[in-house]
């Protein structure tokens, strides 16, 4: 879908000289962002998704990659890894990876801070693409409320693309997606 954005080179003066193009109102197309789901039966990082994120960043657009269940490098919202000048990569500020719903209070606080930062970052419109890695597992483990994810998808700025990854993607998130990619291992005879 394409939305249209009205803009004017000299403001809203309708009597401006239209022959030069200055002062004329232009309708610039704004491409509506997509919600994409990339899922697979196994837990793994999706190289194709990361390649897409790097490509978008290489085009000069800002990208946010958030890995909710990966820890071990003391990142958190305060210390993103920056790949180039346009890609911010965040992990939860934990010393371990999360694989269970049983978190200590500091671990839950770290995950909550990361989720809140992610929501603010997406809603700000500062990023063209947000990759939410292993979000399905965080939702299925009860660590991030599904309703909050659905609200974020609904409220995001119209031009922001979001990619959700992880195994066993919840049905409500699949239904909210514009595109679903399921990765499978092929078995040769």
SULSUL-V376272 format. One record per run of one state. SS is the DSSP state (H for helix, E for strand, C for the rest). FROM is the first residue (numbers start at 1). TO is the last residue. Records with the same first field share a line. If there is no record, write none. Layout:
SS = FROM-TO + FROM-TO
//
This chain:
C = 1-1 + 9-24 + 32-34 + 41-46 + 59-62 + 68-80 + 84-86 + 92-104 + 125-128 + 134-134 + 141-145 + 156-160 + 166-170 + 177-178 + 184-189
E = 2-8 + 25-31 + 35-40 + 63-67 + 81-83 + 87-91 + 129-133 + 161-165 + 179-183
H = 47-58 + 105-124 + 135-140 + 146-155 + 171-176
//
